Structures are given as structure tokens and as C-alpha cells.
């Protein structure tokens, strides 16, 4: 992966309003791969005082979005499914890792796993994107 493209992704995640709201931090990116973390905060609780599934999904989706667009081309999501395996403790640091498992001319499939800071599997996801040739808008500006 080109260093300028890599740096552009780090800068974009730092500026992204949704990433700021959830405190996402991009840890690593390669073509077809990303690793993103966040801390579970009290405002991410559900009605029962556990981590809200939407917060976990949002983290997995961020990693998926970055990995699938890491080639510098727009890759809109076609589908994403999640299986919640265990409930993390509030205050935990969660890490989502997205890996490309299949790529064709038109589509690419990804596996996304979310772990807590004890390396316990929290969620497992699968996602599919449509691959385009349209360059990412923020790369055209760099």
C-alpha cells in the first residue's frame, strides 16, 4: 500500500464525525485489511446496562469500511451480518479486525472479528462489497 494513501486514511478517520462520536482509532491498514479500536463508555450502554449491540456493530462496520475501501476505490457495502458471541464489560477496549477473504472483479468478501482487551471474541461478522473504479473523494484532494 502506498504510504500517501495509508496516511490519508489515518487523517480521514481522525476527521470523520461518526468516528469521533464513537472514539474510533485506526490502528493498522493494508490493502484488504484494517484494525480499528474503541473504548466502551457509559453512553454505549443498552437498557440493561450492557454494551449496546449497535456500538459493537458500528466498530465492526468501521473496520469493514476501511478494509474494503483500502484499494483507494469506492466499494459500497452490499450486505453485512453479525453474530454476537459474548458481552464485553463496560470500560473494555474493543478491537475490530477486518480481513479480505475473497476478491473478484466486481465483489469482495470480508471477515470481521471484534475482540475485547482480554482477547475474548465478542462478535464475528461477514460482509460483501461491490467494487468500483471510482477513486475515493478524499484521495483526489491529497
Helices and strands as residue ranges (DSSP letters): H 3-15, H 17-22, E 25-30, E 33-39, G 42-44, H 53-68, E 77-84, E 93-103, E 107-115, E 121-130, H 137-140
